[in-house]
Amino acid sequence: MKLGKYEINKIYNEDSYKAIKNIPDKSIDCIYTDVPYLYQKGGASSTLLGQRMVKMRETLSDISDGFDYIIMDDFIRVMKKINIFIWCSKAQILDIMNYFSKFNVNYEILVWCKENPVPKNNSWLSDIEYCLFFREKCFPLNEGYYLKSKYYVSPLNKSDKDLFNHPTIKPLELVKRHLLHATKPNDIVADFFLGSGTTCVGAMETGRNYIGFEIDKSYFQIAQDRLNGLTQQDRKIKDNGQIDIFDFIK
């Protein structure tokens, strides 16, 4: 099956702002995306904690300048009905909420509560991440008590960050829970800011179709490897020409 020039159950190393123009109207059942965050910038002290904050900002520098809201017009165009999850920073919530206020939608603010956040001086902890969910009124959700919770509690998923080398990776089980609640088997789920590929992996593991776009070549390769069952450690082994004993047995 194809969506315009693109095949479903594939991902593409392309600029989403351009690629989405090639997606037909009303062809996507759900958009699930983790947009580039917009962070408030400020100074940091010379303490160890302050320097840790500087390092964190440097790590996020290529994905922390926000995104162009113009793409949301195309989000609306390509969805069969409005059914969208948008992970965003606190600084983006008001703008995104205002944009969707002109549509006949219900909304929820879903949160991931992290048990071991990075400590901060003279500030609230960064222990919550926000996911905005918008759906057309009368659009049905699937039943399941554990799917209905608006919050999810877990430690920082450092193990996933190490495996897939992405600084803002979301818990796969939470993504799957959201998709199970808001989509049907064989629905098409799209992610236009794919990152390390969590959305597409979640769609694949829950029996949904997917399509994803990521402009950064390194993240695209990570996502492609992940969909093929490879971690970054596996990639290093292959790139170094080392033979996995299980590959040899096969």
DATA-V659817 format. One record per residue. N is the residue number from 1. SS is DSSP state (~ for helix, > for strand, _ for the rest). PHI is phi as a letter, one per 40 degrees, with the letter a starting at -180 (NA if undefined). Layout:
N,SS,PHI
N,SS,PHI
//
This chain:
1,_,NA
2,>,b
3,>,b
4,_,g
5,_,c
6,>,b
7,>,c
8,_,c
9,_,g
10,>,a
11,>,b
12,>,b
13,_,c
14,_,a
15,_,c
16,~,c
17,~,c
18,~,c
19,~,c
20,~,c
21,~,c
22,~,c
23,_,c
24,_,c
25,_,d
26,_,f
27,_,b
28,>,b
29,_,c
30,>,a
31,>,b
32,>,b
33,>,a
34,>,b
35,_,c
36,_,d
37,_,c
38,>,b
39,_,b
40,_,c
41,_,c
42,_,a
43,_,c
44,_,a
45,_,c
46,_,c
47,_,c
48,~,d
49,~,c
50,~,c
51,~,c
52,~,c
53,~,c
54,~,c
55,~,c
56,~,c
57,~,c
58,~,c
59,~,c
60,_,c
61,~,d
62,~,c
63,~,b
64,_,b
65,>,b
66,_,g
67,_,b
68,_,c
69,_,c
70,_,d
71,~,c
72,~,c
73,~,c
74,~,c
75,~,d
76,~,c
77,~,c
78,~,c
79,>,c
80,_,c
81,_,b
82,_,c
83,>,a
84,>,a
85,>,b
86,>,b
87,>,c
88,>,a
89,_,c
90,~,d
91,~,c
92,~,b
93,~,d
94,~,c
95,~,c
96,~,c
97,~,c
98,~,c
99,~,c
100,~,c
101,_,c
102,_,c
103,_,b
104,_,c
105,>,b
106,>,c
107,>,a
108,>,b
109,>,b
110,>,c
111,>,b
112,>,b
113,>,c
114,>,c
115,_,c
116,_,b
117,_,c
118,_,c
119,_,c
120,_,b
121,_,c
122,_,f
123,_,a
124,_,c
125,_,c
126,_,c
127,_,b
128,>,b
129,>,b
130,>,b
131,>,b
132,>,c
133,>,b
134,>,b
135,>,a
136,>,c
137,_,c
138,_,g
139,_,c
140,_,c
141,_,b
142,_,c
143,_,c
144,_,h
145,~,d
146,~,c
147,~,c
148,_,c
149,_,c
150,_,c
151,>,b
152,>,b
153,>,b
154,>,a
155,_,c
156,_,d
157,_,c
158,~,c
159,~,c
160,~,c
161,~,c
162,~,c
163,~,c
164,~,b
165,_,f
166,_,b
167,_,c
168,_,b
169,_,c
170,_,c
171,_,c
172,~,c
173,~,c
174,~,c
175,~,d
176,~,c
177,~,c
178,~,c
179,~,c
180,~,c
181,~,c
182,~,b
183,_,b
184,_,b
185,_,d
186,_,g
187,_,c
188,>,b
189,>,b
190,>,b
191,>,b
192,_,c
193,_,b
194,_,c
195,_,f
196,_,c
197,_,g
198,~,d
199,~,d
200,~,c
201,~,c
202,~,c
203,~,c
204,~,d
205,~,c
206,_,b
207,_,g
208,_,b
209,>,c
210,>,a
211,>,a
212,>,a
213,>,b
214,_,a
215,_,c
216,_,c
217,~,c
218,~,c
219,~,c
220,~,d
221,~,c
222,~,c
223,~,c
224,~,c
225,~,c
226,~,c
227,~,c
228,_,c
229,_,g
230,_,b
231,_,c
232,~,c
233,~,c
234,~,c
235,~,c
236,~,c
237,~,c
238,~,c
239,~,c
240,_,c
241,_,g
242,_,c
243,_,c
244,_,c
245,~,d
246,~,c
247,~,c
248,~,c
249,~,c
250,_,c
//
